Amino acid sequence: MNICGTYPNHYYSMLPCSYWTSQTVRNPNMCDNGGRKVGVGWYYNYQCTPYGAGVVCVNNCCCTTPTFTTRAPIIPTTTTRSVAALAYCYNGQRTQVRCTTSVDCAAGQTCINAVCCSTTGQEYTGTCGGLPAISSCQANRVCGQFVCTTSNYCCECQFGRTAGLCTNVGVGLTCPTGYSCAANGYCCATCANGRAPFGSCFNGLCANGYTCQAGNICC
């Protein structure tokens, strides 16, 4: 087996790496790994996974993975590197990159619900744990009584959906189970381990190993 490509997008090939380069010259729709371009450009393998089984990133293009028929004994032709669990973006896109601001994300991505998602211009529709934003953050990330979230939009809570205002029942401010009273007086959900959630739930779904909890957050 030959190890072709460049880090982080190496791939295994039963043929010399130069073979795929020559094939690409003859057929512009063929990728360097022998697969075919699916018409989407990205930077990393995990960004190409939503576009089909076995689709990988080769030279910033999402490409199919070629298959070979070999005589016995059968030799594996591809090796899939294990990747971290993929969280859901507000629009169903999958991602594995955590973030605190959009500076942590690649160009063309926005930090929303603590994960990096492709910038679409529609971030305001799902920035509050899957619900629309109240408004854009003002200068110096000011939102009045609300919170300026990672996507620079104002929500009642830093992460997830609110359960409403905290209730004063005579023993202090209280919230429903799974929520706590935030400094701005709204009931907000947090993960039990104190970490930021790994994205918001998408139709009740979360990354493998995470569950959809109160506030529509994945913990």
Accessible surface in RSA format (square Angstrom, percent):
REM  Atomic radii and reference values for relative SASA: ProtOr
REM  Chains: A
REM  Algorithm: Lee & Richards
REM  Probe-radius: 1.40
REM  Slices: 20
REM RES _ NUM      All-atoms   Total-Side   Main-Chain    Non-polar    All polar
REM                ABS   REL    ABS   REL    ABS   REL    ABS   REL    ABS   REL
RES MET A   1   109.42  56.7  37.62  24.9  71.80 171.0  35.70  30.4  73.72  97.7
RES ASN A   2    57.94  40.0  54.23  52.4   3.71   8.9   7.08  17.0  50.86  49.2
RES ILE A   3   111.42  63.4  83.77  62.4  27.66  66.7  83.77  60.3  27.66  75.1
RES CYS A   4     3.48   2.6   0.70   0.8   2.78   6.5   3.48   8.8   0.00   0.0
RES GLY A   5    40.70  50.2   0.00   N/A  40.70  50.2  15.85  43.5  24.86  55.7
RES THR A   6    96.58  68.7  92.35  93.6   4.24  10.1  74.58 100.2  22.01  33.3
RES TYR A   7   164.35  76.7 141.98  80.8  22.37  58.2  96.99  72.9  67.36  83.0
RES PRO A   8    45.82  33.4  40.59  37.0   5.23  19.0  40.59  33.5   5.23  32.5
RES ASN A   9    17.57  12.1  14.47  14.0   3.10   7.5   3.95   9.5  13.62  13.2
RES HIS A  10    77.58  42.4  57.17  39.7  20.41  52.2  33.48  34.5  44.10  51.3
RES TYR A  11    28.41  13.3  22.90  13.0   5.51  14.3  23.99  18.0   4.42   5.4
RES TYR A  12    87.88  41.0  76.23  43.4  11.66  30.3  37.24  28.0  50.65  62.4
RES SER A  13     1.66   1.4   1.02   1.4   0.64   1.5   1.66   3.5   0.00   0.0
RES MET A  14    68.14  35.3  42.76  28.3  25.38  60.4  44.63  37.9  23.51  31.2
RES LEU A  15    63.56  35.4  63.56  45.5   0.00   0.0  63.56  44.6   0.00   0.0
RES PRO A  16    80.69  58.8  78.56  71.6   2.13   7.7  80.69  66.6   0.00   0.0
RES CYS A  17    49.18  37.2  42.74  47.7   6.45  15.2  29.72  75.3  19.46  21.0
RES SER A  18    80.80  68.3  69.37  92.6  11.43  26.3  52.31 111.4  28.49  39.9
RES TYR A  19    85.65  40.0  80.21  45.6   5.43  14.1  50.81  38.2  34.83  42.9
RES TRP A  20    13.83   5.5  13.83   6.7   0.00   0.0  13.83   7.4   0.00   0.0
RES THR A  21    78.14  55.6  78.07  79.2   0.07   0.2  58.11  78.1  20.03  30.3
RES SER A  22    46.46  39.3  39.88  53.2   6.58  15.2  39.10  83.3   7.37  10.3
RES GLN A  23    25.50  14.3  25.08  18.3   0.42   1.0   0.44   0.9  25.06  19.0
RES THR A  24    36.71  26.1  33.21  33.7   3.49   8.3  33.21  44.6   3.49   5.3
RES VAL A  25   122.27  80.5  94.61  85.6  27.66  66.6 101.74  88.4  20.53  55.7
RES ARG A  26   163.82  68.8 130.37  66.5  33.46  79.7  72.48  99.1  91.34  55.4
RES ASN A  27    43.93  30.3  43.10  41.6   0.83   2.0  17.05  41.0  26.88  26.0
RES PRO A  28    93.56  68.2  87.78  80.0   5.78  21.0  91.04  75.2   2.52  15.7
RES ASN A  29    82.16  56.7  82.13  79.4   0.02   0.1   7.78  18.7  74.37  71.9
RES MET A  30    35.37  18.3  35.37  23.4   0.00   0.0  35.28  30.0   0.09   0.1
RES CYS A  31     4.43   3.4   1.35   1.5   3.08   7.2   4.11  10.4   0.32   0.3
RES ASP A  32    34.02  23.8  32.78  32.6   1.23   2.9   4.81  11.3  29.20  29.1
RES ASN A  33     6.26   4.3   3.81   3.7   2.46   5.9   1.77   4.3   4.49   4.3
RES GLY A  34    12.30  15.2   0.00   N/A  12.30  15.2   0.00   0.0  12.30  27.5
RES GLY A  35     2.76   3.4   0.00   N/A   2.76   3.4   2.76   7.6   0.00   0.0
RES ARG A  36   119.30  50.1 119.30  60.8   0.00   0.0  55.21  75.5  64.08  38.8
RES LYS A  37    89.94  43.9  68.18  41.8  21.76  51.8  31.06  28.0  58.88  62.7
RES VAL A  38    54.08  35.6  21.63  19.6  32.44  78.2  30.57  26.6  23.51  63.8
RES GLY A  39    74.05  91.3   0.00   N/A  74.05  91.3  42.00 115.3  32.05  71.8
RES VAL A  40    42.66  28.1  34.09  30.9   8.57  20.6  38.56  33.5   4.10  11.1
RES GLY A  41    53.81  66.4   0.00   N/A  53.81  66.4  24.75  67.9  29.07  65.1
RES TRP A  42    35.61  14.3  31.92  15.4   3.70   8.7  31.60  16.9   4.01   6.5
RES TYR A  43   103.92  48.5  99.50  56.6   4.42  11.5  62.82  47.2  41.10  50.7
RES TYR A  44    93.30  43.6  93.23  53.0   0.07   0.2  45.38  34.1  47.92  59.1
RES ASN A  45    48.69  33.6  46.00  44.5   2.68   6.5  16.39  39.5  32.29  31.2
RES TYR A  46    18.69   8.7  16.90   9.6   1.80   4.7  14.05  10.6   4.65   5.7
RES GLN A  47     7.17   4.0   2.59   1.9   4.58  10.9   4.35   9.3   2.83   2.1
RES CYS A  48     0.00   0.0   0.00   0.0   0.00   0.0   0.00   0.0   0.00   0.0
RES THR A  49    59.39  42.2  45.59  46.2  13.80  32.9  45.38  61.0  14.01  21.2
RES PRO A  50    66.33  48.3  25.26  23.0  41.07 149.3  37.09  30.6  29.24 181.7
RES TYR A  51   102.91  48.0  76.08  43.3  26.83  69.8  52.00  39.1  50.91  62.8
RES GLY A  52    32.75  40.4   0.00   N/A  32.75  40.4  29.86  82.0   2.89   6.5
RES ALA A  53   112.18 103.1  69.27 106.9  42.90  97.6  79.92 112.6  32.25  85.4
RES GLY A  54    46.80  57.7   0.00   N/A  46.80  57.7  33.41  91.7  13.39  30.0
RES VAL A  55     7.23   4.8   3.92   3.6   3.31   8.0   3.92   3.4   3.31   9.0
RES VAL A  56    39.72  26.1  39.72  36.0   0.00   0.0  39.72  34.5   0.00   0.0
RES CYS A  57     1.19   0.9   0.00   0.0   1.19   2.8   0.00   0.0   1.19   1.3
RES VAL A  58     6.82   4.5   4.93   4.5   1.90   4.6   5.28   4.6   1.54   4.2
RES ASN A  59    89.82  61.9  66.92  64.7  22.90  55.1  34.47  83.0  55.35  53.5
RES ASN A  60    81.33  56.1  75.71  73.2   5.62  13.5  23.55  56.7  57.77  55.8
RES CYS A  61    37.36  28.3  37.36  41.7   0.00   0.0   2.73   6.9  34.63  37.3
RES CYS A  62     0.24   0.2   0.00   0.0   0.24   0.6   0.00   0.0   0.24   0.3
RES CYS A  63     0.11   0.1   0.11   0.1   0.00   0.0   0.00   0.0   0.11   0.1
RES THR A  64    52.97  37.7  52.90  53.6   0.08   0.2  46.21  62.1   6.76  10.2
RES THR A  65    43.15  30.7  27.34  27.7  15.80  37.7  25.05  33.6  18.10  27.4
RES PRO A  66    27.25  19.9  17.69  16.1   9.56  34.8  26.53  21.9   0.72   4.5
RES THR A  67   125.82  89.5 101.04 102.4  24.78  59.1  69.02  92.7  56.81  85.9
RES PHE A  68    63.87  32.0  38.82  24.0  25.04  65.2  43.01  26.1  20.86  59.7
RES THR A  69   145.20 103.3 109.64 111.1  35.56  84.8  76.55 102.8  68.65 103.8
RES THR A  70    42.40  30.2  18.67  18.9  23.73  56.6  22.31  30.0  20.09  30.4
RES ARG A  71   220.15  92.4 203.19 103.6  16.96  40.4  81.82 111.8 138.33  83.8
RES ALA A  72    91.09  83.7  61.81  95.4  29.27  66.6  62.03  87.3  29.06  77.0
RES PRO A  73   112.99  82.3 105.28  96.0   7.71  28.0 110.79  91.5   2.20  13.7
RES ILE A  74   141.84  80.7 117.76  87.7  24.09  58.1 117.76  84.8  24.09  65.4
RES ILE A  75    86.77  49.4  84.48  62.9   2.29   5.5  85.02  61.2   1.76   4.8
RES PRO A  76   101.87  74.2  87.29  79.6  14.58  53.0  97.46  80.5   4.40  27.4
RES THR A  77    23.04  16.4  18.62  18.9   4.42  10.5   5.04   6.8  18.00  27.2
RES THR A  78    62.10  44.2  46.57  47.2  15.53  37.0  19.92  26.8  42.18  63.8
RES THR A  79    96.32  68.5  69.60  70.6  26.71  63.7  51.09  68.6  45.22  68.4
RES THR A  80   129.02  91.8  99.44 100.8  29.59  70.5  72.84  97.8  56.19  84.9
RES ARG A  81   149.34  62.7 135.25  68.9  14.10  33.6  73.55 100.5  75.80  45.9
RES SER A  82   107.13  90.5  80.26 107.1  26.87  61.9  55.32 117.8  51.80  72.6
RES VAL A  83    87.88  57.8  55.31  50.1  32.57  78.5  63.86  55.5  24.01  65.1
RES ALA A  84    63.03  58.0  44.06  68.0  18.97  43.2  55.77  78.5   7.27  19.2
RES ALA A  85    32.99  30.3  14.69  22.7  18.30  41.6  24.42  34.4   8.56  22.7
RES LEU A  86    28.30  15.8  24.89  17.8   3.41   8.6  24.89  17.5   3.41   9.2
RES ALA A  87     0.11   0.1   0.00   0.0   0.11   0.3   0.11   0.2   0.00   0.0
RES TYR A  88    29.74  13.9  28.80  16.4   0.94   2.4   9.08   6.8  20.65  25.5
RES CYS A  89     1.46   1.1   0.00   0.0   1.46   3.4   1.18   3.0   0.28   0.3
RES TYR A  90    30.47  14.2  10.52   6.0  19.95  51.9  12.83   9.6  17.63  21.7
RES ASN A  91    69.59  48.0  39.19  37.9  30.40  73.2  28.00  67.4  41.59  40.2
RES GLY A  92    20.60  25.4   0.00   N/A  20.60  25.4   6.86  18.8  13.74  30.8
RES GLN A  93    39.99  22.4  30.18  22.1   9.81  23.4  27.52  58.6  12.46   9.5
RES ARG A  94    63.21  26.5  60.62  30.9   2.59   6.2  14.84  20.3  48.37  29.3
RES THR A  95     2.16   1.5   2.16   2.2   0.00   0.0   1.85   2.5   0.31   0.5
RES GLN A  96    52.89  29.6  38.15  27.9  14.74  35.1   2.00   4.3  50.89  38.6
RES VAL A  97    42.71  28.1  39.48  35.7   3.23   7.8  42.71  37.1   0.00   0.0
RES ARG A  98    75.76  31.8  61.03  31.1  14.73  35.1  43.36  59.3  32.40  19.6
RES CYS A  99    11.40   8.6   0.00   0.0  11.40  26.8   5.39  13.6   6.02   6.5
RES THR A 100   101.63  72.3  94.05  95.3   7.58  18.1  78.32 105.2  23.31  35.2
RES THR A 101    56.63  40.3  56.63  57.4   0.00   0.0  50.31  67.6   6.32   9.5
RES SER A 102    47.07  39.8  37.80  50.5   9.26  21.3  32.42  69.0  14.65  20.5
RES VAL A 103   138.44  91.1 111.89 101.3  26.55  64.0 120.12 104.4  18.33  49.7
RES ASP A 104    73.67  51.6  45.43  45.2  28.24  66.8  19.43  45.7  54.24  54.1
RES CYS A 105    17.96  13.6   0.00   0.0  17.96  42.2   1.91   4.8  16.05  17.3
RES ALA A 106    38.50  35.4  20.35  31.4  18.16  41.3  31.60  44.5   6.91  18.3
RES ALA A 107    83.50  76.8  59.41  91.7  24.09  54.8  71.45 100.6  12.05  31.9
RES GLY A 108    55.09  67.9   0.00   N/A  55.09  67.9  36.38  99.8  18.70  41.9
RES GLN A 109    16.11   9.0   4.41   3.2  11.71  27.9   0.00   0.0  16.11  12.2
RES THR A 110    20.05  14.3  20.05  20.3   0.00   0.0  10.44  14.0   9.61  14.5
RES CYS A 111     0.00   0.0   0.00   0.0   0.00   0.0   0.00   0.0   0.00   0.0
RES ILE A 112     0.59   0.3   0.28   0.2   0.30   0.7   0.28   0.2   0.30   0.8
RES ASN A 113    12.77   8.8   7.45   7.2   5.32  12.8   8.28  19.9   4.49   4.3
RES ALA A 114     1.78   1.6   1.66   2.6   0.12   0.3   1.66   2.3   0.12   0.3
RES VAL A 115     0.39   0.3   0.39   0.4   0.00   0.0   0.39   0.3   0.00   0.0
RES CYS A 116     0.05   0.0   0.00   0.0   0.05   0.1   0.00   0.0   0.05   0.1
RES CYS A 117     0.64   0.5   0.64   0.7   0.00   0.0   0.64   1.6   0.00   0.0
RES SER A 118    21.73  18.4  21.04  28.1   0.69   1.6  20.26  43.1   1.47   2.1
RES THR A 119    72.36  51.5  48.63  49.3  23.74  56.6  45.23  60.8  27.13  41.0
RES THR A 120    67.19  47.8  33.69  34.2  33.50  79.8  43.09  57.9  24.10  36.4
RES GLY A 121    47.42  58.5   0.00   N/A  47.42  58.5  33.56  92.1  13.85  31.0
RES GLN A 122    90.64  50.7  90.64  66.2   0.00   0.0  33.72  71.8  56.92  43.2
RES GLU A 123     9.61   5.5   9.61   7.3   0.00   0.0   2.32   4.5   7.30   6.0
RES TYR A 124    97.94  45.7  97.94  55.7   0.00   0.0  65.38  49.1  32.56  40.1
RES THR A 125    52.52  37.4  44.23  44.8   8.28  19.7  36.42  48.9  16.10  24.3
RES GLY A 126     2.34   2.9   0.00   N/A   2.34   2.9   2.34   6.4   0.00   0.0
RES THR A 127     3.72   2.6   0.32   0.3   3.41   8.1   0.00   0.0   3.72   5.6
RES CYS A 128     5.92   4.5   4.71   5.2   1.22   2.9   5.60  14.2   0.33   0.4
RES GLY A 129     0.11   0.1   0.00   N/A   0.11   0.1   0.02   0.1   0.09   0.2
RES GLY A 130    27.25  33.6   0.00   N/A  27.25  33.6   8.20  22.5  19.04  42.7
RES LEU A 131    81.51  45.4  81.51  58.3   0.00   0.0  81.51  57.2   0.00   0.0
RES PRO A 132    86.24  62.9  75.59  68.9  10.65  38.7  75.59  62.4  10.65  66.2
RES ALA A 133    21.24  19.5   1.73   2.7  19.51  44.4   1.74   2.4  19.50  51.7
RES ILE A 134    75.37  42.9  44.42  33.1  30.95  74.6  50.42  36.3  24.95  67.7
RES SER A 135    58.57  49.5  46.07  61.5  12.50  28.8  45.53  97.0  13.04  18.3
RES SER A 136    68.67  58.0  57.43  76.6  11.24  25.9  32.32  68.8  36.35  50.9
RES CYS A 137    15.02  11.4   0.05   0.1  14.97  35.2   0.05   0.1  14.97  16.1
RES GLN A 138   126.19  70.6 111.11  81.2  15.08  35.9  38.32  81.6  87.87  66.6
RES ALA A 139    82.89  76.2  61.03  94.2  21.87  49.7  72.92 102.7   9.97  26.4
RES ASN A 140   142.50  98.3 106.21 102.6  36.28  87.4  31.38  75.5 111.11 107.4
RES ARG A 141   115.49  48.5  98.72  50.3  16.77  39.9  59.26  81.0  56.23  34.1
RES VAL A 142    73.95  48.7  70.08  63.4   3.87   9.3  73.95  64.3   0.00   0.0
RES CYS A 143    14.51  11.0   0.34   0.4  14.17  33.3   4.65  11.8   9.85  10.6
RES GLY A 144    66.48  82.0   0.00   N/A  66.48  82.0  41.36 113.5  25.12  56.3
RES GLN A 145   106.23  59.4  89.27  65.2  16.96  40.4  39.15  83.3  67.08  50.9
RES PHE A 146    54.85  27.4  42.26  26.2  12.59  32.8  42.26  25.6  12.59  36.0
RES VAL A 147    38.79  25.5  35.73  32.3   3.06   7.4  38.79  33.7   0.00   0.0
RES CYS A 148    13.48  10.2   4.01   4.5   9.47  22.2   4.01  10.2   9.47  10.2
RES THR A 149     4.15   2.9   4.15   4.2   0.00   0.0   4.15   5.6   0.00   0.0
RES THR A 150    11.43   8.1   6.68   6.8   4.75  11.3   5.96   8.0   5.47   8.3
RES SER A 151     8.27   7.0   0.17   0.2   8.11  18.7   0.99   2.1   7.28  10.2
RES ASN A 152    73.15  50.4  71.54  69.1   1.62   3.9  21.30  51.3  51.85  50.1
RES TYR A 153    48.71  22.7  48.71  27.7   0.00   0.0  18.03  13.6  30.68  37.8
RES CYS A 154     1.34   1.0   1.34   1.5   0.00   0.0   0.15   0.4   1.19   1.3
RES CYS A 155     0.57   0.4   0.57   0.6   0.00   0.0   0.52   1.3   0.05   0.1
RES GLU A 156    41.29  23.7  41.24  31.2   0.04   0.1   0.51   1.0  40.78  33.3
RES CYS A 157     2.48   1.9   0.19   0.2   2.29   5.4   0.90   2.3   1.58   1.7
RES GLN A 158    67.69  37.9  59.49  43.5   8.20  19.5  37.16  79.1  30.53  23.2
RES PHE A 159    46.83  23.4  42.16  26.1   4.66  12.1  44.40  26.9   2.43   7.0
RES GLY A 160     4.10   5.1   0.00   N/A   4.10   5.1   0.00   0.0   4.10   9.2
RES ARG A 161    83.62  35.1  81.18  41.4   2.44   5.8  19.08  26.1  64.55  39.1
RES THR A 162    39.27  27.9  18.66  18.9  20.61  49.1  18.66  25.1  20.61  31.2
RES ALA A 163    43.38  39.9   8.16  12.6  35.22  80.1  19.70  27.7  23.68  62.7
RES GLY A 164    28.24  34.8   0.00   N/A  28.24  34.8  27.15  74.5   1.09   2.4
RES LEU A 165   115.01  64.1  98.27  70.3  16.75  42.1  98.27  69.0  16.75  45.1
RES CYS A 166    18.34  13.9   1.26   1.4  17.07  40.1   1.26   3.2  17.07  18.4
RES THR A 167    74.82  53.2  71.02  72.0   3.80   9.0  46.23  62.1  28.59  43.2
RES ASN A 168   108.75  75.0  80.23  77.5  28.52  68.7  23.52  56.6  85.23  82.4
RES VAL A 169    87.80  57.8  54.62  49.4  33.18  79.9  64.44  56.0  23.36  63.4
RES GLY A 170    71.79  88.5   0.00   N/A  71.79  88.5  36.82 101.1  34.96  78.3
RES VAL A 171   129.17  85.0  90.97  82.4  38.21  92.1 101.66  88.3  27.51  74.6
RES GLY A 172    37.86  46.7   0.00   N/A  37.86  46.7  33.05  90.7   4.81  10.8
RES LEU A 173   102.97  57.3  76.78  54.9  26.18  65.8  76.78  53.9  26.18  70.5
RES THR A 174    51.93  36.9  46.57  47.2   5.36  12.8  43.13  57.9   8.79  13.3
RES CYS A 175    32.98  24.9   1.40   1.6  31.58  74.2   6.52  16.5  26.45  28.5
RES PRO A 176    71.64  52.2  58.52  53.3  13.13  47.7  70.43  58.1   1.21   7.5
RES THR A 177   137.13  97.5 112.10 113.6  25.04  59.7  83.47 112.1  53.67  81.1
RES GLY A 178    44.17  54.5   0.00   N/A  44.17  54.5  30.57  83.9  13.60  30.5
RES TYR A 179    50.82  23.7  29.52  16.8  21.30  55.4  11.95   9.0  38.87  47.9
RES SER A 180    59.90  50.6  54.99  73.4   4.91  11.3  44.15  94.0  15.75  22.1
RES CYS A 181    46.83  35.4  15.93  17.8  30.90  72.6  12.41  31.4  34.41  37.1
RES ALA A 182    34.39  31.6  20.63  31.8  13.76  31.3  30.21  42.5   4.19  11.1
RES ALA A 183   120.35 110.7  69.14 106.7  51.22 116.5  82.82 116.6  37.53  99.4
RES ASN A 184    39.55  27.3  14.04  13.6  25.51  61.4  26.42  63.6  13.13  12.7
RES GLY A 185    21.07  26.0   0.00   N/A  21.07  26.0  19.23  52.8   1.84   4.1
RES TYR A 186    29.30  13.7  29.30  16.7   0.00   0.0   9.77   7.3  19.52  24.1
RES CYS A 187     1.10   0.8   1.10   1.2   0.00   0.0   0.00   0.0   1.10   1.2
RES CYS A 188    11.93   9.0  11.93  13.3   0.00   0.0  10.71  27.1   1.22   1.3
RES ALA A 189     4.57   4.2   0.91   1.4   3.66   8.3   0.91   1.3   3.66   9.7
RES THR A 190    93.79  66.7  78.40  79.5  15.38  36.7  56.17  75.5  37.61  56.9
RES CYS A 191     7.41   5.6   3.20   3.6   4.21   9.9   1.15   2.9   6.26   6.8
RES ALA A 192   111.87 102.9  67.16 103.6  44.71 101.7  79.76 112.3  32.11  85.1
RES ASN A 193   111.24  76.7  73.04  70.6  38.20  92.0  45.69 110.0  65.56  63.4
RES GLY A 194    69.13  85.3   0.00   N/A  69.13  85.3  36.02  98.9  33.11  74.2
RES ARG A 195   135.19  56.8 124.53  63.5  10.65  25.4  50.92  69.6  84.27  51.1
RES ALA A 196    43.16  39.7  28.18  43.5  14.98  34.1  32.18  45.3  10.98  29.1
RES PRO A 197     4.89   3.6   4.41   4.0   0.48   1.7   4.89   4.0   0.00   0.0
RES PHE A 198     9.47   4.7   8.63   5.3   0.85   2.2   8.63   5.2   0.85   2.4
RES GLY A 199     0.66   0.8   0.00   N/A   0.66   0.8   0.45   1.2   0.20   0.5
RES SER A 200     2.40   2.0   1.77   2.4   0.63   1.5   1.25   2.7   1.15   1.6
RES CYS A 201     8.23   6.2   0.04   0.0   8.18  19.2   0.04   0.1   8.18   8.8
RES PHE A 202    58.57  29.3  57.31  35.5   1.26   3.3  58.57  35.5   0.00   0.0
RES ASN A 203   131.83  90.9  88.56  85.6  43.27 104.2  35.21  84.7  96.62  93.4
RES GLY A 204    51.27  63.2   0.00   N/A  51.27  63.2  25.67  70.5  25.60  57.3
RES LEU A 205    93.86  52.3  92.55  66.2   1.31   3.3  93.86  65.9   0.00   0.0
RES CYS A 206    20.79  15.7   1.41   1.6  19.38  45.6   1.40   3.6  19.39  20.9
RES ALA A 207     1.26   1.2   0.01   0.0   1.25   2.8   0.01   0.0   1.25   3.3
RES ASN A 208   130.48  90.0 118.39 114.4  12.09  29.1  31.48  75.8  99.00  95.7
RES GLY A 209    83.41 102.9   0.00   N/A  83.41 102.9  41.70 114.4  41.71  93.4
RES TYR A 210    67.83  31.7  53.46  30.4  14.37  37.4  27.87  20.9  39.96  49.3
RES THR A 211    83.62  59.5  79.94  81.0   3.68   8.8  75.13 100.9   8.49  12.8
RES CYS A 212    54.72  41.4  24.53  27.4  30.19  71.0  10.19  25.8  44.53  48.0
RES GLN A 213    75.74  42.4  63.49  46.4  12.25  29.2  27.29  58.1  48.45  36.7
RES ALA A 214    38.94  35.8  18.82  29.0  20.12  45.8  31.10  43.8   7.84  20.8
RES GLY A 215     5.61   6.9   0.00   N/A   5.61   6.9   1.81   5.0   3.80   8.5
RES ASN A 216    26.50  18.3  20.32  19.6   6.18  14.9   5.60  13.5  20.90  20.2
RES ILE A 217     2.31   1.3   2.31   1.7   0.00   0.0   2.31   1.7   0.00   0.0
RES CYS A 218     0.45   0.3   0.41   0.5   0.04   0.1   0.02   0.0   0.43   0.5
RES CYS A 219    30.01  22.7   6.13   6.8  23.88  56.1  25.55  64.7   4.46   4.8
END  Absolute sums over single chains surface
CHAIN  1 A    11941.3       8681.8       3259.5       7042.0       4899.3
END  Absolute sums over all chains
TOTAL         11941.3       8681.8       3259.5       7042.0       4899.3
